[in-house]
Amino acid sequence: MSGLGNKEIMSKNIRFYMEKFDKDRNQVCKDLGFKYTTFADWVNGNKYPRIDKIEMLANYFGIQKSDLIEDKCENEKSSKLPQLNSRDERSIKKKLESVLNDLMPDNALAYYDGDEPMSDEDKELLRISLENTMRLAKQMAKQKFTPKKFKK
């Protein structure tokens, strides 16, 4: 769980959906009949709305109530990871081949519990898992270490 409190999470989520649906405070208040100062307190994280108001907001944005009250920012961030280029793909392929070479029958990693060899199906599942993990790690590294002036 995040270090943010409930009011802060709610505030962050309301602001996220307002931006996503291009709504400003005045428009939301007008459309839902909220007092501006009350809504401003929610948006600023000073107060927490009652459940009926949370439901009204969720219906307004066409989302679940949980989308407003739970910290889901990590999910939003993961959908915005940078794309991999051909150089990244070659790097992943090279590293994956290196790791997979360790899975050949004469190597220790090719065995479960030291005495039972891995089946070809298990090796393929492991290869897929490793490749996906390497792709995600590469995307996260690109996001973290690419200077802002080079980001699109």
ZIDA-V592021 format. One record per residue. PSI is psi as a letter, one per 30 degrees, with the letter a starting at -180 (* if undefined). OMEGA is omega in whole degrees, 0 to 359 (NA if undefined). Layout:
PSI;OMEGA
PSI;OMEGA
This chain:
k;181
l;176
f;180
k;175
l;182
e;181
e;181
e;178
e;178
e;180
e;181
e;181
e;177
e;179
e;179
e;182
f;175
e;179
e;182
e;182
g;176
h;179
k;173
l;184
e;181
e;182
e;179
e;180
e;180
e;183
e;185
f;179
g;178
k;170
k;183
e;183
e;178
e;180
e;178
e;177
e;177
e;183
e;181
f;178
g;179
e;182
l;180
k;182
l;174
l;184
e;180
e;178
e;176
e;179
e;178
e;179
e;180
e;178
e;180
e;181
f;180
h;183
l;176
l;176
e;181
f;178
f;179
e;188
f;180
k;179
j;184
g;183
e;181
e;178
e;179
e;181
e;184
f;179
f;182
g;180
k;181
l;178
l;177
k;177
a;183
e;178
e;178
e;180
e;179
e;179
e;179
e;180
e;180
e;179
e;180
e;178
e;180
e;180
e;182
f;177
f;177
f;181
g;179
l;186
e;182
f;180
l;184
e;182
f;182
g;185
k;170
k;176
g;174
f;184
f;181
j;181
l;177
k;175
l;178
e;179
e;178
e;178
e;180
e;177
e;178
e;178
e;180
e;180
e;179
e;181
e;179
e;179
e;179
e;178
e;180
e;179
e;179
e;179
e;180
e;178
e;178
e;180
e;185
e;190
f;177
k;178
k;183
e;183
f;179
f;179
k;181
*;NA
